Amino acid sequence: MKSSRFASAVLILAAATALAACGDGDAATNAASTAPTSAAPSAAATSTAPSPAAPAMSDKEICESAQKASDEMKAELLKIVSAGEPSAADYKKILAGLEERVTSLATAGGDSKLATALKTFGAEAAKAAAAADPATAADNPAFEKAGADITTACKAAGVTFVL
């Protein structure tokens, strides 16, 4: 049983890594220090009056933020795995956190392909988090494909891969 749990942890880590496949190290660090506050989008909306579907962030900025979110989730997962066998509650917490972060980023992306991929990835993470055995539920082709779609969209946005 321990080896199957470890395999599930590795699969979740792989999904998070697929999410992290976009971004460059320096830009991701800079994006974290200059992340927009909740007041910034409303100020920008007032001054530039974009259409409601206009993204609040560029795809590149979203990829960099996704990199940071993924790195944080991977660190949390590794911390849990190194302390012993993760429980279903541990996996649920990680997947729910991942879903929350990518869904938030998807909202900032408007109607772009990247935003669509993030929404799909978030939906898959939410499904897995809601399952009785979240680690096993996360081991599915749709989750993997959603991560690959994010990677592809980030590459199209000109973001350097960090693997």
Secondary structure, DSSP 8 states (H G I E B T S, - for coil): -HHHHHHHHHHHHHHHHHHHTB--HHHHHHHHHT---THHHHHHHHHH---TTS-SS-HHHHHHHHHHHHHHHHHHHHHHHHHS---HHHHHHHHHHHHHHHHHHHHHTTTSHHHHHHHHHHHHHHHHHHSSSHHHHH-SHHHHHHHHHHHHHHHHTT--B--
